[in-house]
Amino acid sequence: MTIAASVRATMNYTVDSGVAPDYYFYEPDPSLKLNPPGTDSQEMVIHDGWAEVNRLSADREGFELHEFGARFDQFDDEQAIRQTFHPQVVDFVKRHTGAREVVVFDHTIRKRMAADLKVQTEVHRPAVMLVHSDYTVISGPQRVRDIMKQRAEPLLQRRVAFFNVWKPLYRRVEELPLAMIDAQSHEGADFLRMDLKYRDRTGEIYVLRHNPMHRWLYFPLMEAHQAILLKTYDSSTDGRCRFMGHSAFEDPTTAPDAPKRESIEVRTMAFF
């Protein structure tokens, strides 16, 4: 794989039709009229973020990259991930955000795999090829209530932010890298609510409509000892980044024989 100053690649945006798009985590009734996201494919320039890595801020651009600072190689062991890797993630988030408390509530291992729900599990899923942000002004606080139970309301009286920690599993990522939109380049109107349909409930995230002003960055050939800190929700309304669009993408400079991407993302909520 050759590292270029920038690449041009397709990003899957969502059409703003005035109706919330939806995604089902089960096979819906065939009679339902679906409103899928990601149908507006746009070629965008994705810049090499390594040139800016030392100045990036989760509060300004919406993401940062750092040395992870811990070793772990048991990603095939769910118990080890929860008992050993999760605490490492908590330390990483505290160290780079200054949060007084960090709670891990989810993790997903992403690989190149079929989008067929029958082959996916709660933990193993394909890379998301959709421009999105994980939480909304409604689903962020609701997730705090779901996870923190009786502690939620007092915690929600102060600043709460959600951070994903994204890193390769065992070796560097050479295909399907993750790209992020500089949060300074998007507008509030770019974010569209999308309904997530489960059998027992409906959740919501944001997908993004196309805006030619979006400035995309990625970190080609990212190594397993490095991790990206992505902000996916912030309760603060003081001007800092609250949401940040991101997506995996097909890098045109990837070698045909490149190893398949294997990564993990761990979702955390941070209390200040």
Number of C-alpha atoms within 10 A of each C-alpha: 15 11 12 11 11 14 17 15 17 17 25 26 23 25 20 19 10 7 11 17 22 18 18 15 10 11 10 14 8 7 6 7 8 13 14 15 24 19 13 16 16 17 12 19 17 25 21 19 20 15 10 11 15 11 10 16 20 23 18 16 22 25 24 22 24 14 12 19 12 12 11 14 12 14 16 9 9 12 11 14 17 15 10 14 19 20 15 17 24 20 16 20 23 15 11 14 18 12 18 10 14 24 18 19 14 14 20 18 22 19 17 15 13 12 12 9 13 9 11 13 11 9 12 15 19 21 23 18 18 22 27 29 23 21 26 23 16 12 16 21 20 15 17 20 16 10 14 14 10 10 11 16 13 8 16 14 9 11 14 21 23 25 26 25 23 22 26 24 21 16 16 21 23 23 25 22 23 24 22 26 23 22 23 15 13 20 12 8 10 17 23 25 22 24 20 15 16 14 10 5 7 12 18 22 21 25 30 29 21 21 15 12 12 20 18 21 21 23 21 25 17 20 17 20 18 16 23 22 24 27 30 29 25 23 19 13 9 7 8 17 23 23 28 27 26 26 22 20 22 15 19 15 16 18 12 9 9 11 13 14 20 23 23 20 21 20 22 23 25 21 19 13
